[in-house]
Structures are given as C-alpha cells and as structure tokens.
Amino acid sequence: MRWGRSRGGLTTKIHLICDANGIPLRFMLSPGQASDIAHAQPLLDQVRIPGKLGRPRKRCRWLLADKGYDAEHLRQYCDRYRMQPVIPLRTMKRKPKPGPPR
C-alpha cells in the first residue's frame, strides 16, 4: 500500500462497506490525497451480501455515505441498480468549466 500525502502528512484512507448490523463486507485502502468518490463504484461492484439460501445478493437497498461521495454519477449508479442513496449534499457544487462541453 502506498502512503499518500495530504495536509495532515502521510495518510491512508479506509473505504469500508458494512451491512445493516455493522458487519464489514468489503474494504479498500487508498492514498490520503486520493478522492473518495473514485473508489465508490469499484468497491460497490465487489460486494456480495450474504442472506438466506441461494446465491448472495449483489446490491443493497440503501447506500449511506458522507459528503465525500456526493457525485451525480454515483447517484445514477444507485438509480440503475435500484439503490436508495442517503448522501448529504455538498454545500457548494462545482461550477462547470468554461468553454465548449467535453
């Protein structure tokens, strides 16, 4: 694992997915300077939710996350897989860059 440099020095972030009882299902480590949202979809794609008999479910019903995971593409991902996102909105949205759309 690489250590990342942030304002606090050399750090590492832990991205963790838990079930409703707080039992960890999957985690991922990232450098401290890396964006949280960059690791959301890869981590969600790796989850298998154990349950009753049969094949484990792949998707959850709700996604609880902090403001670091507030992005339109993650909300669209939740809509595609019928998950309800419970993510607070950032106070300031990013302004679109000037110039022609990309």
QUIVENLIN-V179710 format. One line per field, one symbol per residue. ss: DSSP state (~ for helix, > for strand, _ for the rest). A space follows every 50 residues. Layout:
ss->???
This chain:
ss->___>>>__>>>>>>>>>>_____>>>>>>>>_____~~~~~~~~~___>_ ______>____>>>>_~~~__~~~~~~~~~___>>>>_____________ __
